[in-house]
Structure formats: structure tokens, C-alpha cells
């Protein structure tokens, strides 16, 4: 998922350099959404992992 964030950030950067403000803004928003979804999924995974504990 984080590779998608980097991809959208690169698209936004290129679009901003070329003057496509709308496309750059949309790409930044998509990157933000994907980034926060990845953070939430990571936190949920960490909490579930801690709740299950290690069984030997």
C-alpha cells in the first residue's frame, strides 16, 4: 500500500510541475487517504497481535 502512496505522490509532483493543479490536488488527496488506511490497518494488526500474544 505504501508503494501506491509513493506512486501517487510522484504523479502529483509531476502534475504540479507541468501545471495540472487539479490532477496534482486529486493525487495528493488519494495518497493521503491510502496512507491513513495503511496506518489504521497497521495499528489494527498490531493490536490484534498483542491481544493474541505469543504461544509457545
Jmol script that loads the backbone (N, CA, C; Angstrom):
load data "model"
ATOM      1  N   UNK A   1       0.816  -1.195   0.000  1.00  0.00           N
ATOM      2  CA  UNK A   1       0.000   0.000   0.000  1.00  0.00           C
ATOM      3  C   UNK A   1       0.861   1.262   0.000  1.00  0.00           C
ATOM      4  N   UNK A   2       1.958   1.192   0.725  1.00  0.00           N
ATOM      5  CA  UNK A   2       2.790   2.391   0.778  1.00  0.00           C
ATOM      6  C   UNK A   2       3.445   2.685  -0.567  1.00  0.00           C
ATOM      7  N   UNK A   3       3.618   1.657  -1.388  1.00  0.00           N
ATOM      8  CA  UNK A   3       4.144   1.919  -2.731  1.00  0.00           C
ATOM      9  C   UNK A   3       3.130   2.695  -3.563  1.00  0.00           C
ATOM     10  N   UNK A   4       1.853   2.458  -3.317  1.00  0.00           N
ATOM     11  CA  UNK A   4       0.810   3.236  -4.006  1.00  0.00           C
ATOM     12  C   UNK A   4       0.880   4.699  -3.592  1.00  0.00           C
ATOM     13  N   UNK A   5       1.132   4.932  -2.298  1.00  0.00           N
ATOM     14  CA  UNK A   5       1.242   6.303  -1.804  1.00  0.00           C
ATOM     15  C   UNK A   5       2.383   7.017  -2.514  1.00  0.00           C
ATOM     16  N   UNK A   6       3.512   6.362  -2.610  1.00  0.00           N
ATOM     17  CA  UNK A   6       4.669   6.966  -3.285  1.00  0.00           C
ATOM     18  C   UNK A   6       4.351   7.220  -4.755  1.00  0.00           C
ATOM     19  N   UNK A   7       3.660   6.285  -5.393  1.00  0.00           N
ATOM     20  CA  UNK A   7       3.286   6.456  -6.795  1.00  0.00           C
ATOM     21  C   UNK A   7       2.403   7.683  -6.982  1.00  0.00           C
ATOM     22  N   UNK A   8       1.393   7.832  -6.138  1.00  0.00           N
ATOM     23  CA  UNK A   8       0.505   8.983  -6.260  1.00  0.00           C
ATOM     24  C   UNK A   8       1.222  10.289  -5.934  1.00  0.00           C
ATOM     25  N   UNK A   9       2.183  10.249  -5.008  1.00  0.00           N
ATOM     26  CA  UNK A   9       2.952  11.455  -4.722  1.00  0.00           C
ATOM     27  C   UNK A   9       3.824  11.858  -5.900  1.00  0.00           C
ATOM     28  N   UNK A  10       4.404  10.876  -6.569  1.00  0.00           N
ATOM     29  CA  UNK A  10       5.212  11.179  -7.760  1.00  0.00           C
ATOM     30  C   UNK A  10       4.322  11.738  -8.868  1.00  0.00           C
ATOM     31  N   UNK A  11       3.147  11.142  -9.059  1.00  0.00           N
ATOM     32  CA  UNK A  11       2.204  11.652 -10.061  1.00  0.00           C
ATOM     33  C   UNK A  11       1.824  13.089  -9.733  1.00  0.00           C
ATOM     34  N   UNK A  12       1.562  13.373  -8.450  1.00  0.00           N
ATOM     35  CA  UNK A  12       1.198  14.729  -8.037  1.00  0.00           C
ATOM     36  C   UNK A  12       2.334  15.707  -8.288  1.00  0.00           C
ATOM     37  N   UNK A  13       3.552  15.285  -8.000  1.00  0.00           N
ATOM     38  CA  UNK A  13       4.703  16.158  -8.212  1.00  0.00           C
ATOM     39  C   UNK A  13       4.892  16.486  -9.685  1.00  0.00           C
ATOM     40  N   UNK A  14       4.806  15.479 -10.531  1.00  0.00           N
ATOM     41  CA  UNK A  14       4.950  15.699 -11.974  1.00  0.00           C
ATOM     42  C   UNK A  14       3.822  16.567 -12.504  1.00  0.00           C
ATOM     43  N   UNK A  15       2.603  16.299 -12.047  1.00  0.00           N
ATOM     44  CA  UNK A  15       1.460  17.098 -12.493  1.00  0.00           C
ATOM     45  C   UNK A  15       1.596  18.548 -12.042  1.00  0.00           C
ATOM     46  N   UNK A  16       2.094  18.760 -10.827  1.00  0.00           N
ATOM     47  CA  UNK A  16       2.269  20.129 -10.338  1.00  0.00           C
ATOM     48  C   UNK A  16       3.339  20.871 -11.136  1.00  0.00           C
ATOM     49  N   UNK A  17       4.415  20.173 -11.480  1.00  0.00           N
ATOM     50  CA  UNK A  17       5.476  20.803 -12.269  1.00  0.00           C
ATOM     51  C   UNK A  17       4.961  21.190 -13.651  1.00  0.00           C
ATOM     52  N   UNK A  18       4.104  20.332 -14.216  1.00  0.00           N
ATOM     53  CA  UNK A  18       3.576  20.603 -15.552  1.00  0.00           C
ATOM     54  C   UNK A  18       2.380  21.550 -15.539  1.00  0.00           C
ATOM     55  N   UNK A  19       1.905  21.925 -14.351  1.00  0.00           N
ATOM     56  CA  UNK A  19       0.835  22.911 -14.264  1.00  0.00           C
ATOM     57  C   UNK A  19      -0.566  22.344 -14.170  1.00  0.00           C
ATOM     58  N   UNK A  20      -0.691  21.062 -13.938  1.00  0.00           N
ATOM     59  CA  UNK A  20      -2.007  20.455 -13.804  1.00  0.00           C
ATOM     60  C   UNK A  20      -2.394  20.441 -12.318  1.00  0.00           C
ATOM     61  N   UNK A  21      -2.885  21.570 -11.832  1.00  0.00           N
ATOM     62  CA  UNK A  21      -3.180  21.722 -10.414  1.00  0.00           C
ATOM     63  C   UNK A  21      -4.281  20.793  -9.925  1.00  0.00           C
ATOM     64  N   UNK A  22      -5.310  20.619 -10.724  1.00  0.00           N
ATOM     65  CA  UNK A  22      -6.416  19.753 -10.315  1.00  0.00           C
ATOM     66  C   UNK A  22      -5.988  18.310 -10.166  1.00  0.00           C
ATOM     67  N   UNK A  23      -5.227  17.841 -11.117  1.00  0.00           N
ATOM     68  CA  UNK A  23      -4.726  16.464 -11.057  1.00  0.00           C
ATOM     69  C   UNK A  23      -3.764  16.288  -9.892  1.00  0.00           C
ATOM     70  N   UNK A  24      -2.927  17.275  -9.660  1.00  0.00           N
ATOM     71  CA  UNK A  24      -1.981  17.213  -8.544  1.00  0.00           C
ATOM     72  C   UNK A  24      -2.730  17.169  -7.212  1.00  0.00           C
ATOM     73  N   UNK A  25      -3.746  17.999  -7.069  1.00  0.00           N
ATOM     74  CA  UNK A  25      -4.531  18.016  -5.838  1.00  0.00           C
ATOM     75  C   UNK A  25      -5.261  16.712  -5.596  1.00  0.00           C
ATOM     76  N   UNK A  26      -5.829  16.153  -6.662  1.00  0.00           N
ATOM     77  CA  UNK A  26      -6.537  14.875  -6.538  1.00  0.00           C
ATOM     78  C   UNK A  26      -5.569  13.755  -6.165  1.00  0.00           C
ATOM     79  N   UNK A  27      -4.393  13.757  -6.750  1.00  0.00           N
ATOM     80  CA  UNK A  27      -3.403  12.722  -6.445  1.00  0.00           C
ATOM     81  C   UNK A  27      -2.932  12.816  -5.002  1.00  0.00           C
ATOM     82  N   UNK A  28      -2.758  14.029  -4.507  1.00  0.00           N
ATOM     83  CA  UNK A  28      -2.359  14.211  -3.113  1.00  0.00           C
ATOM     84  C   UNK A  28      -3.445  13.693  -2.179  1.00  0.00           C
ATOM     85  N   UNK A  29      -4.704  13.984  -2.489  1.00  0.00           N
ATOM     86  CA  UNK A  29      -5.807  13.510  -1.640  1.00  0.00           C
ATOM     87  C   UNK A  29      -5.885  11.985  -1.627  1.00  0.00           C
ATOM     88  N   UNK A  30      -5.715  11.367  -2.781  1.00  0.00           N
ATOM     89  CA  UNK A  30      -5.732   9.903  -2.858  1.00  0.00           C
ATOM     90  C   UNK A  30      -4.573   9.325  -2.052  1.00  0.00           C
ATOM     91  N   UNK A  31      -3.399   9.944  -2.166  1.00  0.00           N
ATOM     92  CA  UNK A  31      -2.234   9.472  -1.413  1.00  0.00           C
ATOM     93  C   UNK A  31      -2.478   9.584   0.090  1.00  0.00           C
ATOM     94  N   UNK A  32      -3.110  10.675   0.523  1.00  0.00           N
ATOM     95  CA  UNK A  32      -3.413  10.854   1.946  1.00  0.00           C
ATOM     96  C   UNK A  32      -4.363   9.768   2.437  1.00  0.00           C
ATOM     97  N   UNK A  33      -5.403   9.511   1.668  1.00  0.00           N
ATOM     98  CA  UNK A  33      -6.397   8.506   2.062  1.00  0.00           C
ATOM     99  C   UNK A  33      -5.748   7.134   2.178  1.00  0.00           C
ATOM    100  N   UNK A  34      -4.968   6.752   1.174  1.00  0.00           N
ATOM    101  CA  UNK A  34      -4.316   5.439   1.199  1.00  0.00           C
ATOM    102  C   UNK A  34      -3.328   5.353   2.357  1.00  0.00           C
ATOM    103  N   UNK A  35      -2.607   6.447   2.633  1.00  0.00           N
ATOM    104  CA  UNK A  35      -1.653   6.450   3.735  1.00  0.00           C
ATOM    105  C   UNK A  35      -2.362   6.225   5.068  1.00  0.00           C
ATOM    106  N   UNK A  36      -3.460   6.924   5.306  1.00  0.00           N
ATOM    107  CA  UNK A  36      -4.157   6.771   6.576  1.00  0.00           C
ATOM    108  C   UNK A  36      -4.829   5.409   6.694  1.00  0.00           C
ATOM    109  N   UNK A  37      -5.290   4.856   5.589  1.00  0.00           N
ATOM    110  CA  UNK A  37      -5.837   3.495   5.626  1.00  0.00           C
ATOM    111  C   UNK A  37      -4.730   2.503   5.987  1.00  0.00           C
ATOM    112  N   UNK A  38      -3.543   2.687   5.434  1.00  0.00           N
ATOM    113  CA  UNK A  38      -2.415   1.802   5.752  1.00  0.00           C
ATOM    114  C   UNK A  38      -2.039   1.918   7.224  1.00  0.00           C
ATOM    115  N   UNK A  39      -2.041   3.128   7.772  1.00  0.00           N
ATOM    116  CA  UNK A  39      -1.730   3.322   9.190  1.00  0.00           C
ATOM    117  C   UNK A  39      -2.767   2.635  10.065  1.00  0.00           C
ATOM    118  N   UNK A  40      -4.048   2.777   9.738  1.00  0.00           N
ATOM    119  CA  UNK A  40      -5.114   2.145  10.518  1.00  0.00           C
ATOM    120  C   UNK A  40      -4.989   0.626  10.460  1.00  0.00           C
ATOM    121  N   UNK A  41      -4.739   0.081   9.279  1.00  0.00           N
ATOM    122  CA  UNK A  41      -4.582  -1.362   9.162  1.00  0.00           C
ATOM    123  C   UNK A  41      -3.372  -1.865   9.953  1.00  0.00           C
ATOM    124  N   UNK A  42      -2.295  -1.099   9.957  1.00  0.00           N
ATOM    125  CA  UNK A  42      -1.122  -1.469  10.745  1.00  0.00           C
ATOM    126  C   UNK A  42      -1.447  -1.489  12.234  1.00  0.00           C
ATOM    127  N   UNK A  43      -2.144  -0.450  12.706  1.00  0.00           N
ATOM    128  CA  UNK A  43      -2.484  -0.387  14.130  1.00  0.00           C
ATOM    129  C   UNK A  43      -3.423  -1.514  14.533  1.00  0.00           C
ATOM    130  N   UNK A  44      -4.401  -1.815  13.691  1.00  0.00           N
ATOM    131  CA  UNK A  44      -5.310  -2.929  13.984  1.00  0.00           C
ATOM    132  C   UNK A  44      -4.540  -4.232  14.040  1.00  0.00           C
ATOM    133  N   UNK A  45      -3.635  -4.432  13.105  1.00  0.00           N
ATOM    134  CA  UNK A  45      -2.823  -5.642  13.092  1.00  0.00           C
ATOM    135  C   UNK A  45      -1.949  -5.736  14.344  1.00  0.00           C
ATOM    136  N   UNK A  46      -1.374  -4.618  14.763  1.00  0.00           N
ATOM    137  CA  UNK A  46      -0.533  -4.610  15.958  1.00  0.00           C
ATOM    138  C   UNK A  46      -1.349  -4.923  17.209  1.00  0.00           C
ATOM    139  N   UNK A  47      -2.537  -4.348  17.320  1.00  0.00           N
ATOM    140  CA  UNK A  47      -3.383  -4.599  18.486  1.00  0.00           C
ATOM    141  C   UNK A  47      -3.838  -6.051  18.525  1.00  0.00           C
ATOM    142  N   UNK A  48      -4.232  -6.592  17.385  1.00  0.00           N
ATOM    143  CA  UNK A  48      -4.650  -7.994  17.337  1.00  0.00           C
ATOM    144  C   UNK A  48      -3.477  -8.903  17.676  1.00  0.00           C
ATOM    145  N   UNK A  49      -2.298  -8.586  17.199  1.00  0.00           N
ATOM    146  CA  UNK A  49      -1.116  -9.378  17.506  1.00  0.00           C
ATOM    147  C   UNK A  49      -0.780  -9.352  18.989  1.00  0.00           C
ATOM    148  N   UNK A  50      -0.922  -8.193  19.615  1.00  0.00           N
ATOM    149  CA  UNK A  50      -0.661  -8.106  21.049  1.00  0.00           C
ATOM    150  C   UNK A  50      -1.741  -8.819  21.865  1.00  0.00           C
ATOM    151  N   UNK A  51      -2.981  -8.739  21.382  1.00  0.00           N
ATOM    152  CA  UNK A  51      -4.080  -9.374  22.109  1.00  0.00           C
ATOM    153  C   UNK A  51      -3.965 -10.905  22.068  1.00  0.00           C
ATOM    154  N   UNK A  52      -3.510 -11.427  20.966  1.00  0.00           N
ATOM    155  CA  UNK A  52      -3.363 -12.894  20.848  1.00  0.00           C
ATOM    156  C   UNK A  52      -2.175 -13.382  21.657  1.00  0.00           C
ATOM    157  N   UNK A  53      -1.148 -12.586  21.732  1.00  0.00           N
ATOM    158  CA  UNK A  53       0.052 -12.972  22.483  1.00  0.00           C
ATOM    159  C   UNK A  53       0.814 -14.073  21.773  1.00  0.00           C
ATOM    160  N   UNK A  54       1.967 -14.356  22.297  1.00  0.00           N
ATOM    161  CA  UNK A  54       2.786 -15.436  21.727  1.00  0.00           C
ATOM    162  C   UNK A  54       2.513 -16.728  22.496  1.00  0.00           C
ATOM    163  N   UNK A  55       2.285 -17.752  21.769  1.00  0.00           N
ATOM    164  CA  UNK A  55       2.064 -19.062  22.378  1.00  0.00           C
ATOM    165  C   UNK A  55       3.240 -19.962  22.037  1.00  0.00           C
ATOM    166  N   UNK A  56       3.805 -20.544  23.031  1.00  0.00           N
ATOM    167  CA  UNK A  56       4.977 -21.406  22.808  1.00  0.00           C
ATOM    168  C   UNK A  56       4.565 -22.851  22.846  1.00  0.00           C
TER     169      UNK A  56
END
end "model"
wireframe off; spacefill off
backbone 0.3
color backbone group
